[in-house]
């Protein structure tokens, strides 16, 4: 029972972190739409989100679900927010497409989260195996 509940919580966390992947790109897009010029999202926000995701997600399945969720959230954002808007906004994403831009950012953030996740797992493994006091 507890194992099922823990797995369900992990999957919900992984799914919800997919929302975080669209924050930098979505902010950039909304700024372009409203002001006519993109706001460069502060680098600290762009790097902080994957750090948090890498530390929050604690399983390999969770990190994979996080990527799939990020791709799903990007797709929904493009279809529901970007697609219905005037075509002039697309000039901001030239020469690539809107889809490529959003998926590229999502994948790059996921790679950063994966690196943090792997470093965290290696650190945990090292602590468990080599840092125990000898009796």
ZIURPE-V898842 format. One record per backbone hydrogen bond with DSSP energy under -0.5 kcal/mol. CO is the residue of the C=O (numbers start at 1). NH is the residue of the N-H. If there is no record, write none. Layout:
CO/NH + CO/NH
//
This chain:
1/5 + 2/6 + 3/7 + 4/8 + 5/9 + 6/10 + 7/11 + 8/12 + 9/13 + 10/14 + 11/15 + 12/16 + 13/17 + 14/18 + 15/18 + 16/19 + 16/20 + 17/20 + 17/21 + 18/22 + 19/22 + 20/23 + 22/26 + 23/27 + 24/28 + 25/29 + 26/30 + 27/31 + 28/32 + 29/33 + 30/34 + 31/35 + 31/36 + 31/37 + 32/36 + 38/40 + 39/41 + 42/45 + 42/46 + 43/47 + 44/48 + 45/49 + 46/50 + 47/51 + 48/52 + 49/53 + 50/54 + 51/55 + 52/56 + 53/57 + 59/63 + 60/64 + 61/65 + 62/66 + 63/67 + 64/68 + 65/69 + 66/70 + 67/71 + 68/72 + 69/73 + 70/74 + 71/75 + 72/76 + 73/77 + 74/78 + 75/79 + 76/80 + 77/81 + 77/82 + 78/83 + 82/85 + 86/89 + 87/90 + 88/91 + 89/92 + 90/93 + 91/94 + 93/96 + 97/101 + 98/102 + 99/103 + 100/104 + 101/105 + 102/106 + 103/107 + 104/108 + 105/109 + 106/110 + 107/111 + 108/112 + 109/113 + 110/114 + 111/115 + 112/116 + 113/117 + 114/118 + 115/119 + 116/120 + 117/121 + 118/122 + 119/123 + 120/124 + 121/125 + 122/126 + 123/127 + 124/128 + 125/129 + 126/130 + 126/131 + 127/131
//
